[in-house]
Amino acid sequence: MADQTTKAAQTAEADKGYWQANVRIILVSLVIWAVVSFGFGILLRPMLSGIAVGGTDLGFWFAQQGSILVFLGLIFFYAWRMNRLDREFGVEEE
């Protein structure tokens, strides 16, 4: 009986660690996405207007294309990192 309680406690602790790592990855990704899309595309656009990229200023580029490319990069990063995290905690799909 005590062995089952210990095993359940270890499993609960591992689950807690897994979800804490998952939420941390999500929060970091959301902060990066917000800074790139809202920060570079809207708030910092006047400061970035002097830098030319592809025939337009950098702030406009971030608002139109850069934030989309960063978002796609974040999707691939999240999938890669979660696969690694799943292997670490032994919950990968077969």
N, C-alpha and C positions, 0 to 999 in steps of 0.2 A: 504494500500500500504506500509506504514512504517513497519507494522507488518511482511509482507512478506520479506522485506529487512532485518529486524532484524533476522528473522528465517533463512534466507539464509546465513547471516554472521555467525550465531551460528553453522550452519551445516558445513560451510567452515572451521571454526576453529576446530570443532570436527574431520573433515576429516584430517586436517593438523596434529593434535595431534596423530591420529591413525597411519598415515604414518610415522611420526617421530619415534614413538615407534617401528613400524615394522622395519624400516631401522636400528634402534639402535640394535635390537635383531639380525638382519642379520649380522651387522658389528662385534658385539661381537662374534657371532658364527664363522665367517670367521677368526677372529684373533686367536681364540682358535684352530681352525682346522689347520691354518698355523703354529702356534707355535708347535703343536704336530707333524704334519707330516713333515714339513720342518726343524723346529728347533731341535726337539728331534731325528728325524730319520736321519738327515744329518749333520747339523751344530754342535750339541752337542753330536754326537755319540761317539767321542773319550773320552769325559768326562764321559759318561755313560757306557763305556765298562767294567768297573770294577764291575758293579752290575749284578749279574746273575739272570735271570728270565727264568724258563722253560728250562734250559740247554743251554741258549745262553745269550749274553749280552743285557742289557736293550735298548741300542740304536738300535740294530738290531731288537729287539722285537717291538719297536715302528715303525720302518720302515716297518715291515712285517705285524704285526697284530694290534698293539696298535693304530695306526692312523685310521685304519678301524673301530675298536671298538669305538673310540672317535667320529668318524664321524657318526656312527649309533646312538650313544647317543645324539649327537647334533640334529639329525633328530627328535628323539622322544621329546627332549626338545623344539625344535622349534614348533612342532605340539601342544604340551601341552600349551606352552606360548601363541601361537597365538589363540588358543581356548579361553583362559582366556581373552586375549586382545579383541577378538571379543565380548565376553559377556560384558566387561566393556563399549564398545562403541556401543552396541546394534546392531551389524551387524552379529551375529551368524547365522549359517544355521539352518533350521528347519527340 
